[in-house]
Amino acid sequence: MYRYDSHDQTLVDERVAQFRDQMRRYLAGQLGEEEFLPLRLQNGLYIQRYAPMLRIAIPYGMLAANQLRKLGEIAARYDRGYGHFTTRTNLQLNWPKLEDVPDILAELASVQMHAIQTSGNDIRNTTTDQFSGIAADEEVDPRAWCELIRQWSTFHPEFAFLPRKFKIAVTGAAEDRAAIQVHDVGLRLWRDRQGEVRIKVLAGGGLGRTPMIAEVVREDLPWQHLLTYLEALVRVYNQFGRRDNKFKARIKILVKALGVDEFRRRVEEEWAHLKDGPQTLTAEALEAVAEHFIEPERRAVPAEAIEAYERLRGENRAFARFVTNNVTDHKVAGYKAVTLSLKRREHSPGDVTSEQMAAVADLADEFGYGELRVTHEQNLVLTDVPVDRLEELWQRLEALGMANPTVGTLADLICCPGGDYCGLANAKSIPVAHAIQERFEDLDFLYDLGPLELNISGCMNACGHHHVGHIGILGVDKKGEEYYQISLGGSQGNGASLGKILGPSFFREDVPSVIDTLLQVYVGSRQPDETFLDTYRRIGLKPFKERVYA
């Protein structure tokens, strides 16, 4: 993974010192709230419902074992002994003290981490496929490209105060696991017949109050022009994006208002001033970044070990369930990627304790070449596990409570912190998640349902991405009372779609029963090998609605 050079480290250390002085002046009353607001936001510091919240950047979801270990230490020393992984692969601390934040940032800088641009109206953390570099269906490894975008966008003086926040996602695989169609900018890396990398550029996607699917702005951008084209695109947004209304300030509103053809014309016009300029990428510049993402020296796994692993799958039902749901094929024979579940009823989805962070860091050193990934679905991944050690890893994860064999099922739901923490939320999300997990805990039933994505958001900001859940749940406020609106048919991958609202909202205690009824309609209507999403797209909303509101 990428390692800081002296320039990177100096930049982050200087930002820590700068913010330490800003915090000192704020606490001394020398900076007012209005002056301090943009300063704290660009360092990832929010003021939530009950306490400050610090959002720590995990660029494109990659973590080293020593970094996870440090996060656990910070959570134990400065918070309440746990952290929360988000859908943008960052980590949030929900209870830090204001006066401790500079010390936390200094600790992060000691392991090449920071909280820069994890909030505010700037370019946020770039995200990508959690299996980048090892996915069997990958055409182009996106990690070096994500790092180039990170370096270009961090502290970019022209884009420090955009009309609103700006999010970029990148994929290089046949299956879109980065949800590029619902980002401000989505990038699809591919190769032409000569083997040259080309880039499909999408813009204007997003969720929130006005969800939209991105439009294609450029089909085949040569890789050398990635940064200049992004610069042109963000310049157009920075100049013409709405600043008079924060609900209409995202780039999706601009693309919709102008139409994609006019938006494209303006980007191309701006790009004409930047194309072939000093930010044009060269093979040397790309290689300088790509050399950080080298293949580990994997030992060869003997054929007899692979055969023994397959036999164990056939003999041990519990192990087989874990492999089927939590283990992903690898581009290298004899290796697998293993997803560690952070979905337990005793914790909020995405939460992990300090003790678990330390233990998983040890597992990453022992089983995964010292690296991990954070997923959009709020789980963790070990990317390089030899199959002859999978059983041992499984047993260790069982002891940690992180081997739930439910990844990709209804129980692997996405959930924002909601009203338990967030001051913007209209309703609580976590109790709904726990109630659904308790209602549907039978593994045989979950497996019979097949792949099913359920996403929960506590407000229209859609941090739980409810719009693109096969089943989406949105907390709404009605005269001070919490209700929950349900949508169906969303999808975040290839052929992304936005869910349609089922009908009037429900009381919290009714939500699990409503979900049960929806599942009954699916089970009674599906054809062989149909998923929930397949069935919904075939029969439409009406049968579900009629049954629920009968």
N, C-alpha and C positions, 0 to 999 in steps of 0.2 A: 504494500500500500504506500501512498505518498508520504514522504518524510520531509519535514521542513528543512530548508536551507537557512543560512544565517540571515538572509533578508526576511524570510517568513517569520522567523523567531523574533527578530528585532521589531518587526511591525506589530506582532501580537503583544510583546512585552511593553512596547510604547503605548499601545491602546489601554492596557491594564493600568499603567501609571497615570495616564490621562483621566481615565474614569475614576480612579481612586481620588484624584484631586476634585473632580466634579462632584463625587459623592460627599467628600468632606465639606465642600462649600454649600451643598444642598442641606446637609444636616445642620450646618451652622447658620442656616437662614440667609446665606449670601446668594443663593439661587432660588428663584421662585418656582412654583409647580409648573407653570407654562414654559419656563426656560429649561427646566430639568426633563420635561416629558420627552422631547426628541432625543436627548442624550441617553436616557435610560433605555428607550425603545431600541436604539441602534446597538445596544449592548444586551439585548434579549431580556430586559427586565420589565415585567408587567406588575400592575397592582390588581390583584384578583379580589374575589369576594371577601375573603377573610385574611389574606396575607399576600405578600409579594410572591411572584412566580418568576423563576429564572429558566429560560429556554436555552439549552446548550446545543450548539451545532454539531451534527455528525455528518460531515460532507458525504454525499451520495451513499449514505448508510454504512460506510466502512468504519470498523472499530478495531483497534489493536487490543490485545489482552491487557496490556498495562494501562491502557486508557479506560477500559471498563473497570479495572480494579480501582483506578483513581476515582471514577464516578461513584463507586460504592463507598469509598472512604469519605468523599465529600458529602454524600447523602447521610452517612452516619454522623459526621462531625457537625454539619451545618444545617441539616434538615431533620426529618423524622424517620430516617433509616430506610427510605425507598425512593425510587424515581419512576417516572412515567414516560414510556416510549410512545411517540406520536405517529400519526399517519404520514408525516413528512420525515420520519426516521430520526427526529431529534429526541433529546431527553429533557423532561421538565422536572424541576424541583418546585414543589408546591408550597413550602413553608420556610424559605430562607429569611433571615433578618436582613433588612436593608443595609445595615452597617457591615454585614459580613460579605456582601456581594463582591467588593474588590478583592478580598482574600480568596474567595472561591475562584474568581477569574485568574488570579495569580497561580493557584493550584492547577487549574486547567492548562494554563500556558506552559507549565512544567512538563506536561505530556503532550504538547502540540495540539491543544484544543482551545476553543474559545466560544463566545456567544455572539459574535459579531454578525449583524444583519439577520438575526433570527426573529426580528420583529421590525416594525417601522415600514415606511413606504419606500422600500428599496428592493433589490433583487435578493430573494431569499435562498435558502439552501437548495441546491440542485439535487434532484432525486433520480434514481435509476432502478433497474432490475436487481433484485436481491441476489440473483444467481449470475450476475455479470462476471464474465471471465471463465465460467465453468459450465454454463448451460449448453446442453446438447444441441439446442436449436438456435444457437447464437451465430449471427453472420459477422458482426463486428463487436469487439469488446468495447463497451462505452466508457470504461473508467477513465482512461486518459483524456477523453473528450470532456467528461464531467470536471476533471481537474483543471483543464484549460478554461472552462467557463467559470469555475470558482475563482481562479486567479484573475481573470478579466473583470469579473463583477465585484469583487471585494474592494471596498473603498473607491469604487468608480465615481469620480467627482461629479460627473454629469447626471448620475442616476441615484444620488443619495436621497433625493426628495421627489420621488415619482408621484403621480396622482394617487396611486394606491400600491399595495404590495404586489410583487411580481414573482411568479413561480415558473421554473423551467424543469421539464422532465425529459429524460433521454433513454432510448432503448436501441439495442442492436440485434434483437432476437425476433424470430418469426412470431412468437406470442408476446403481445404487449403486456408485460407485468409491471410497467411503470405508469400506466394510465395517462399516456401522453395526450389523449384527445380531450381531457378535462383539465388541462393546464393553460396558463397564459401563453406559454410557448411549449410545444412538444416537438421533439427531434427524433426522427427515425433514421438510423444509420443503415446503409445497405451498400452492396458492391455491384458495380456495373460489369459488363462482359469482360472487360480488361482487368477486373479485380480491384479497380480504384474505388475508394470510399466516396459515396455520395450521401447527401442528407436531404430528407424530406422534412420541410419546415411547416408546422401547423401553428396557428395563432388564434386567440379569441376563445379558448375553452375555459371552463371554470364552473364552480358550483355556487354555493351561497344563495343569496336572495334571488338571483336571476341566473339559473343554471343554463349552460350552453355547451354544445359540442364544438370543438375547434374546427376551423376551416383550413384547407390547404393553401398556403401562401406560395410555397416553392416546392416543386416535385424533386428536383435533382441538383441541389446546390453542391458544387465541388467542395471538398473538405477544406481546401486552403482558405476559403472565404467564410468559414463558420463565424469567426468573431466579428468581422466587418459587417456581415449580414445581420447578426444579432444586434450590433451597435445601431445600424440603420433602423431596424424594426423598433427597438426601444426608444430611439430618438423620436420616431413618428408618434409613438404613444405618449412620450413625455411632453411633446409639443401640443398634441391635439386631444389628449385624454381629459375627461371632465374633472375639474378641480372644485367646482361649485357645489357638488353633491356627491358625498362619499359612497352613496349607494349606486351611483352611475359612473364611478371613477375607474373601474377595472377595464382592461384592454378589450374584454369581450363586448362591452357596450360600444366602444369605438368601432370595432370591426363590424358589429351589427348595424350601427348607424351609417357608416360609410358604405357598407357592402364590401365583400372580400376583394372584388376587382379593383375598387378605388383604393382600398387599403393597400393592396399589393402594389398598385401604381405608385403610391406615395413612398412606400418602402424602397422600391426599385430606384425611384428618383433620388432619394437620400443616399442609397447605396452607391450611386454613380460617383459621389464625392469621396467615398471611402474605399471602394474596390481597388485592389492592388496597392493599397497604402501600407504604412508601416505595421499595421496589425494583421496583415495577411500571413497566414501560417506557412511555415516551411517544414520540410521533412526533418530538419535538424531540431526545430522547436518541438515538433510532435514527438520525436524520439527521446528528447530530453525528459519529457513527462512520462512517456510510455515505459521507459526503463525502470520506473518505480514499481510498475505492476508486472513483475516478472513471475514466471511459473515457479512454484516451490519445487524443491528436489524430492518429488514423491518416489517412495520406494515401489518397486514392482510388487503387485499382489499376486501370489501364485494361483494358478488355475484351480488347484485343489481347495484353496481357501475360499474362492468364489463358489465352488460347488458346495462346500460345507455351509456357507451362508445361505444358499438356496435351500438346502435340506432343513436348516434350522427354521426357516420361514414356514416350511411345510409342517414341521413338528410342533412348533410353539405358537399357539394361536394369539397370545397377547403380544409377542414380538412381531408376529406377522401383521397385526393391526397397526402397530407403531410404524413399521416399514411402509405399509400401503399408504398411510396418510401423512407421515412426517418426513419421509425420506424421498429425495428427488434424484433422478438420474444425473450422472456426471459425464462430461465429455471424455474423461479418462476411464478406461476399463478398470474395474476393481475399486472404484471410489464412488462415494455418494455425498450429496449435500443433505444435512440434517437440520430440520426446523425444530427449535426449542419452543414449546408452547408457553405463552405468558397469559393463559386464559384459565384461571382457577376462581371458583366462587368466593374463596376467602380473600381475594384481591380484586381490584378493578382491572378490567382488560388492559393490558399493556404495562401494568405495574410490575416492578421487580425490586426485591429487597436488597439491602447492602450485602447481606450474607450470600444471597444468590448471585449477585454480581461478582463477588470474589470467587465463588465456586465455579461459575461459568468461565471466568477468566482463566482459571486453572485448567478447565476442560479445553479451552481454546489452545492453550500452550501444549497440552498433552495430545489432543486429537486433531487440531486444526491449524497447525503452523502459526499459532499466535494471532489469528485474525478471525473476526466475526462480521456478520452483516445484521443490520436492523431492517425489518421488512415494513412495507406499507401497511400490512395487516397487524402490526404491533407485536411481532414475535422476533426471535433471534435465530440466526443461522450459523452453523459450522459448515464450511464449504468443502472441506477436503478430508473426509473420513474414510479410511480403508475399510472394506466390508468385513475383514476379519477382526475388526475391533468394534463393530456396530453393536453387538450384543452387550459388550462391556459398557459402552457409552450409554446405551438404553438403560441399563441397570443403575448407572450413576444418575441419570436424569430422573428416573423414578424416585430415587431418594430425595432429589431436590424438588419434586412436584412439578417437573417441567417436561414430562414425557407423555402428557395427555395425547392420546392417539386420535385427535379430532381436528387437525389442521385441514382447512378447506371445507369443513362441515358447518352446520348451523351453529355449533358450539364455539366456533372460532370467530366470533363476531367482533366487529370493529366498534369502538365506543369512545366518544370524547369524554373529558372529565365532567362536563355538564354542570348543573346547578350546585353540585357538592363543592365546587371550587370556583368556577368561572363566573365573573360578575356580569357577563353578557348573556348567560344562558337564561332561557325562559322556563326550563324544567330540568329535573335531574335525569341523567342518563344511566348512571351506574346501577341504581336499584332495578331499573328495567332490565338491564343486562343480566343481573344476578337472578332475577325472577325467571327469565327465559332459560338460562343455563340450568336452573333447578327443575324447571318443567320438562326439559328435553335433555335428560342425562343418560338415557338408555342408548348404549353404543350401537346395538343392532338396529334400532330405529334410525339413528343418525346416519349410519352407513347405507341403510335402505333408501334414505332421501337423496343420497348422492351429493355432488357439489352444490353448496347453497351459501350465498353471501348475505349476511344480515348486518346492516350498518345502522348505528344509532347516533343522532346528533341532538344536543340540548337546545339548539336555536338555529335560526336561518343561516348563520355563518357556515354551517355544514362542516365543521371540523371532523365529524364522524363520517362524512361522505355518504350521507343517507340517500342522496339522489341517484347514486350508481350502485346501490345495493340491490340484489335480486329482490330482497325485502328491505325497505327503508323505513326507519322510525324517526320522526321529528317531534321534539318536545315543543309545545305551543302554550301560550298563556291566554286564558280566557277569564278576564275580570279577576285576576289574582289566583286563579286555579290552574293547576298543571294538567294538561291534556296531551294526547299523543296521536299524531297524524301518521297514517301508514301509506306507503307507496309501493308499487310493484313494477318489476320489469326493468330495473336499472342494471347497467353493466359497465365495467370500467376498462375492459380489455379490448381485443380486436372487435370492431363493430360496436363500440361503446354506445350506450343508450341511457336516457334519463327516465327514471321511474315515473309512473302516473299515479296520482293520488287516488286512493281507494274510495274515499268518501269522508263523511264527518269524523272527527277525532274521537278518541276513547279515553276513559279514565285509566290511570296507571295500572290499577289492579286487574283491568280487563284485557290488557295487552297480551299476556301469555295465551289466554283462551282464544283471542282473535288470531294469533299466529297459528294455534292448533287448528282452527277452522280452515285457514288458508292452506295448511299442509294437507288436510283431509281432501280439499278440492283437488290439489295437485296429485295426490296418491290415487284418487279415484278417476282422474282424467288422463293420466300420462300413458304414453305408448311405450313399448319396450325400449330401454336404454335412453329415454328422454330425461333430461335434467329439469329442474324447476323452471329455469329460464326458457328452455325449449318449449315446455308445455305452456307457459304463459304466452309466449310469442305465437303459439299456434291457436290457442283458444281465446286469448284476449282477457281484458279486465272483467268483463261482465259476469262470468260464472263465479268468480271469487267474490265480487261485490254482492251479488244476489244471495249467496250463501251466508256471508258475514252479517248482512243487514236484514236477513229474513225475519 
